[in-house]
């Protein structure tokens, strides 16, 4: 069995927005995820991380590139093979209010995937749904209710239960905690960790909260304007970030000690995020980078391994 459950190779997703303009939401990213690990994908809003997740699961068709799942290119899947892939890879969406059908009971929301894949029926189906509800911290009484009867945190647990119902190997969690209260966020992240431990799941965890990503991820990829700029282990990224963009993101994380927080130096980025419709020449980050050099405007830096297992795309290295 391949060590990597997922390999993303030069993946691009471009949108034609009219007037001959092309929005390069994802522009040639590469990374791989080992079986059983959590890979965090981070970056500012609009950097393309959610589009990358949706392209990997085929909610969007890729413009070019490959996604290998268990060693096979998913873009060649059709019919029965595609249905099998859909069972093995599921998604938990960002908005727990918009992602659940308000006209369906919780039992039918969770049972929809079970019915499509014909896994259980009758009494077994009901038992399966009740069991999954218990696994995510709800109970069997909730099965007959509708989404509007639940809080945001409970709805996100229902979204997780729906993803788990068909026993997938891999889950893409697209900013699953960003719409929740801070008090609930840690509970949902701990639930993800517990489910991974119990079921041997692999996660692609998309977020912009770096403090929370550190808590759940084994390795982290940092995106900026459709490009991957740094990939390494969670510990290494926080201990020794290489890319100036990663440094600025980490400096924005508040430190719980007020004395340290007051004295530390923050990296404040100048200027606006460039439009993905008209990105700058060379390195996309150069217009905001405090360490930009002449060559940053002339050529796009390539991703290179600066230290063992630590990759970055920057002309400084």
N, C-alpha and C positions, 0 to 999 in steps of 0.2 A: 504493500500500500504506500502511495506517495507521501512523503513527509509534509508537503504543502497541500492543503485541501483547496486553496484558491491561489491562482496566479494571474495577475493583471499585467498585460504586456502592451505598452504604448497605446493605452486606451484614450480615444478621443470621442467627445460628443459635442458637435457644433449645431447651432440652431440658425436657420435662415429667418431673419426678422424683417425682411422686406427692404426694398430700396437697394438691393445688392449687398446688404450688410450681413455679416456672419458673426454670431456671438459664440466665441470659443469657450464654452462653459467648463469643459474638461479637455485639456490639450496635451495629451501624450504622457499619461502617468503610468508608473511601473511600481508594483509592490507584490509581495506574496505573504500569505497567512498560513502559519503552521496549524496542523490539526490540534484542536483543543485549546488554542490560545485566544486572547482578545487583542485585536489590532485596533487602536484608536486612530481616528482620522479627524484632525483638527484644523482650524483656520477661522478667519473672520467670516461674517455673513457675506454671501455672494462669491465665495472663493471656489465654489463648484463641488464641495464635498457631498452634499445631498444628491446632486445630479450624478456624481460618480456612483453612489450607492444604488440609485434607481437604474442606472445603465448596467451595473453588474447583475442585478436581479432581472433585467430585461423588461422593466416597466418602460424604459426608453431603449430603442435600438441604437447601438453604437455607430458612430460615423466611420470609425476604423479602429483597428487594434484587436486584441484577443482577450478573452476571459476563460481561463482553464479551471474547471471545477472537477476535482478528482482526476486531473490529467487530461480531461476532454474539453474541447472548445465548445462552449455553450451556444455560440451563435450558429452552430451547425445542427442544433437540436430541432426536431420537428415532431409533431403529434405525440406519440406515446413517450418518446424520450424527453420531450419538453415537459410533459405532464409529470414525469418522474423527477425531473430537475426542480419543478415548482414545488414538489412535495419536500425535497431535500433542502431547499433554501427558502426561508420565510423572512418577512419584514415587520418590524414594529415601527409605526409611524410617529411623527413628532407631535401632532395635535390629537390628543385623546378625545376631543369633542367632535372633530370633523371625520375621524377615521372609523367611527362606529355608526352603523345604519340605525337611525332613531326609531324606525318602524319595526325593527326586529327585536325579539327577546334575546337575552344574553345566551340562552341555550342554543338558539338558532344561529346567532353570530359565531359562536365557537364551533357549532356543529356543521357549519357550511362547508368547511374544508374536508371534514370527515365524510360528508355526503358526496362531494365531488370526487374524492379519491376512493370512495366505497370501502372504507376501512371497518366501520362498525354500523350496526343497525339495531333498532328496537331497544331492548333493555341494556344491551352492551354499550350502545351509543350514549344513553343517558348516564350510565355509570362512569364512562370515560370523561364526559363533560364535568360531572360532579367532582371527579378525582382531580382534574386539571384546575378547577376553581379552588379546591383546597390547597393545591401546590402553589398557587400564586397569592395565597393569603385571603381568599374569599371563601364562601361556603355554598352548599347546594341550594340553600333557600334563594340565593341571588339569581339562579338560573331562569326563573320565570319573570324577572323584572326587565325593565327597558333602560337604555343608557342614561336617560335624563334623571333617573333616580339615584345616580352615583356621583361622587366627587371626582375631580380630575385624576387624583392618584388611583382611585378604584377603577376608573375607566382605562387608565394605562395598564393596570393589572389584567383587565379583560382583554386588552390588545395583545398583551404577552401570552395570555391563555390561548387566544385564537391562533397565534403563531405556533405555539407548542402542540396544538391539537393533533397535527398530522405527523408528529415525531420527526422534525427536521434535523439535519446534521449541522446546519449553518444558519445563523440569524443576523440580519442587518438591522441594527437599532439606529434609526435616523433621528438624532437629537431627542431621545425618548424622555428626557427629564427637563428639557428647557421650558416647557409650558406649565411645570408643576411648582408648587410652593417649595421653598428651600427645605422646610421641615420634612417634606415627603420625598425629596430627591434622593437623600441617602438611603431611605427605606427601599426605594425602587432599584437603586444601584446594588444594594446588598441582596435583593431578590435575584437580580441577574446573575450575581456571583454564585449564589446558592444553587440556582438552576443549572448553571454551567458545571458545577461540581457534581451534582446528582446525575446529570444526563450526558456529560461529556460533550457539551456543545462548543462550537466555535463561533466567535462574534466578530463582526465589523461594527465598531461602536463609534458613531459619528457625533461630534459635539464641538462646541466652542468654549466650554468651561474646562480649562486645562487642569484645574485643581481636581475636579471630579474624574477626568480622564486618567490622571495619574493613579487614582485609587483603584480603577478597574482594569487598566490596560497592561499587557505584557510588553508590547511594542507600540510605537506611535509614529504616524506619518503626518507631516505638516504641509498643508496646501496653501498656495497663494495665487490668486488669479488664474485658476485652472491648471497650475503646475504643482508638482510635488517638489518641495525645497529641502526637506530633511526627513530621514527615516532612521530610527534607532530604538533601543530599549527604553522603557519608561524611566528607569533609574538614570541612564546615561543622558537622556534629553534634559532632565531637570538638574542634573549635576553639572553638565558641561554642554550647553547648547552651542552649536557651531554657526548656524545661519543667523545673520542680524535680525531677521524677521522673527525667528523663534525666540531670540533674546528679548525682543520687545514684547512679545506675547507673555512670556514668563514674568517679566517685570510688572505686568499689570495685575498679577495675582496678589490679592491682599494678604499680608502676613498677620496672624492673629495676635502677635505681640505688639502693642501700641508704641513701645519704645523703639523697637527695631523698625517698625513701619514708618515712623517719623523721620528716622535718620537715613534710611536707604535711598539710593538714587534711582528714580524711575526713568525708563527710556520712553520719551514722548515722540512719537512719529510725526513728522511734519507733512503737510499736504494731504490731499484727498486720495482715496483709493482710485486708481485709473479705471476707466471703463473697459470691460472685457470686449466691447465692440471696437475699441481702438487702443490696444495695449501699447506700452512703450517699446522701443527697439531694445534688443539685447535682453538683459535681465528684467523681468516684469516689476521687480521690487526696487529697482535703482532710483526711481523718482522720489522715494520716501526713505531711502537707506542712508543712515548717518556715515557709513563706511564706503559709499559708492566711489568707484574709480573710473578712469577714462574707458577702460576695456569693458566695463559693465554695460555701456551704451552700444558697444560695437558687436558683441556676440552673446548668445545665450549660454550661460554656464551649464555644463553637463553634470549629471549626478555621478559622484565618485565616492569611493570608500576611503574616508580620511583616516579613520581608526577602525579596528576590527568590529564589523557589524554596525558601524556608524557612517551613514551616507548623507552627503549634502550636495546641493547644486549652488556653488558660490565661487566666484573668481578669487576670493581670499585664500583658497586652498588649492 
